[in-house]
Amino acid sequence: MDLVRKLILAAAVAAALPAWADVSRDDAAAIAQRVSQGRVLAVERADAGNRPVWRVKIVTAAGEVRVVLIDVATGRPV
């Protein structure tokens, strides 16, 4: 399966998760990669505003490093 199809599948799975389901580390990486169009460098669990998030470090095609926060409960970028 090519990368684009994997990303679409991961996004569809994340969007279909009920609010109570925790998003996995791999799902968070796929979601962050999709929204930032980059390569995942690291994924770690953290807190943002008293809620658990995945902190995903991405490097873009231009070489810029970005951090994308993914809500653990919803799978949505914060």
C-alpha contacts under 8 A as a table, 3 or more apart, distances in Angstrom:
res1	aa1	res2	aa2	distance
1	M	5	R	6.42
1	M	6	K	6.60
2	D	5	R	5.54
2	D	6	K	6.36
3	L	6	K	5.04
3	L	7	L	6.17
4	V	7	L	5.14
4	V	8	I	6.18
5	R	8	I	5.06
5	R	9	L	6.03
6	K	9	L	5.08
6	K	10	A	6.05
7	L	10	A	5.02
7	L	11	A	6.08
7	L	30	A	5.98
7	L	31	I	7.32
7	L	34	R	6.37
8	I	11	A	5.13
8	I	12	A	6.12
9	L	12	A	5.08
9	L	13	V	6.13
10	A	13	V	5.12
10	A	14	A	6.09
10	A	27	D	6.14
10	A	30	A	6.20
10	A	31	I	6.92
11	A	14	A	5.06
11	A	15	A	6.03
11	A	27	D	7.88
11	A	30	A	7.36
11	A	31	I	5.99
11	A	34	R	7.99
12	A	15	A	5.11
12	A	16	A	6.14
13	V	16	A	5.15
13	V	17	L	6.40
14	A	17	L	5.38
14	A	23	V	7.09
14	A	27	D	6.84
14	A	31	I	7.83
14	A	74	T	7.65
14	A	75	G	5.75
15	A	74	T	7.88
15	A	75	G	7.14
17	L	21	A	6.18
17	L	23	V	7.99
17	L	74	T	7.26
18	P	21	A	5.55
18	P	74	T	7.44
19	A	73	A	5.79
19	A	74	T	5.40
20	W	73	A	5.99
20	W	74	T	7.69
21	A	73	A	5.89
21	A	74	T	7.44
22	D	72	V	5.39
22	D	73	A	4.86
22	D	74	T	7.32
22	D	75	G	7.97
23	V	27	D	6.17
23	V	28	A	6.46
23	V	71	D	7.85
23	V	72	V	5.10
23	V	73	A	6.16
23	V	74	T	6.98
23	V	75	G	5.72
24	S	27	D	5.13
24	S	28	A	6.16
24	S	72	V	7.63
25	R	28	A	5.14
25	R	29	A	6.24
25	R	43	V	6.90
25	R	44	E	7.81
25	R	54	W	7.16
26	D	29	A	5.08
26	D	30	A	6.27
27	D	30	A	5.09
27	D	31	I	6.16
27	D	75	G	7.86
28	A	31	I	5.13
28	A	32	A	6.09
28	A	54	W	6.51
28	A	56	V	7.49
28	A	70	I	6.10
28	A	72	V	7.92
28	A	75	G	6.63
29	A	32	A	5.21
29	A	33	Q	6.01
29	A	40	V	6.62
29	A	43	V	6.79
29	A	56	V	6.36
30	A	33	Q	5.07
30	A	34	R	6.14
31	I	34	R	5.12
31	I	35	V	6.34
31	I	70	I	7.83
31	I	75	G	7.56
32	A	35	V	5.27
32	A	36	S	6.07
32	A	40	V	7.97
32	A	56	V	6.63
32	A	58	I	7.76
32	A	68	V	6.01
32	A	69	L	7.72
32	A	70	I	7.15
32	A	77	P	7.41
33	Q	36	S	5.34
33	Q	37	Q	5.49
33	Q	38	G	5.48
33	Q	39	R	6.31
33	Q	40	V	6.41
33	Q	58	I	7.11
34	R	37	Q	5.44
34	R	38	G	7.60
36	S	58	I	7.48
36	S	60	T	7.25
36	S	68	V	7.94
37	Q	60	T	6.46
37	Q	61	A	7.72
38	G	58	I	5.77
38	G	59	V	5.35
38	G	60	T	4.18
38	G	61	A	6.10
39	R	58	I	5.40
39	R	59	V	5.30
39	R	60	T	6.40
39	R	61	A	7.96
40	V	43	V	7.71
40	V	56	V	6.98
40	V	57	K	6.01
40	V	58	I	4.54
40	V	59	V	6.56
41	L	56	V	7.53
41	L	57	K	5.38
41	L	58	I	5.47
41	L	59	V	6.82
42	A	56	V	5.79
42	A	57	K	5.15
42	A	58	I	7.37
43	V	54	W	6.57
43	V	55	R	5.66
43	V	56	V	4.50
43	V	57	K	6.40
44	E	54	W	5.69
44	E	55	R	5.27
44	E	56	V	6.64
45	R	52	P	7.09
45	R	53	V	5.93
45	R	54	W	4.62
45	R	55	R	5.97
46	A	52	P	5.86
46	A	53	V	5.35
46	A	54	W	5.99
46	A	55	R	6.24
47	D	50	N	5.85
47	D	51	R	5.36
47	D	52	P	4.54
47	D	53	V	5.56
48	A	51	R	5.45
48	A	52	P	6.42
48	A	53	V	6.46
51	R	71	D	7.72
52	P	71	D	6.47
52	P	72	V	5.74
52	P	73	A	7.74
53	V	69	L	6.04
53	V	70	I	5.28
53	V	71	D	4.46
53	V	72	V	4.88
54	W	69	L	5.58
54	W	70	I	4.96
54	W	71	D	6.40
54	W	72	V	6.23
55	R	67	V	6.57
55	R	68	V	6.00
55	R	69	L	4.77
55	R	70	I	6.61
56	V	67	V	5.54
56	V	68	V	5.14
56	V	69	L	6.18
56	V	70	I	7.58
57	K	65	V	6.93
57	K	66	R	5.78
57	K	67	V	4.50
57	K	68	V	6.43
58	I	65	V	5.59
58	I	66	R	5.14
58	I	67	V	6.08
58	I	68	V	7.42
59	V	62	A	7.92
59	V	63	G	5.74
59	V	64	E	5.48
59	V	65	V	4.38
59	V	66	R	6.22
60	T	63	G	5.15
60	T	64	E	5.22
60	T	65	V	6.39
60	T	66	R	7.57
61	A	64	E	7.41
68	V	77	P	6.89
68	V	78	V	7.66
69	L	77	P	5.60
69	L	78	V	5.36
70	I	75	G	5.70
70	I	76	R	5.51
70	I	77	P	4.40
70	I	78	V	5.73
71	D	74	T	5.55
71	D	75	G	5.10
71	D	76	R	5.44
71	D	77	P	6.14
71	D	78	V	6.17
72	V	75	G	5.72
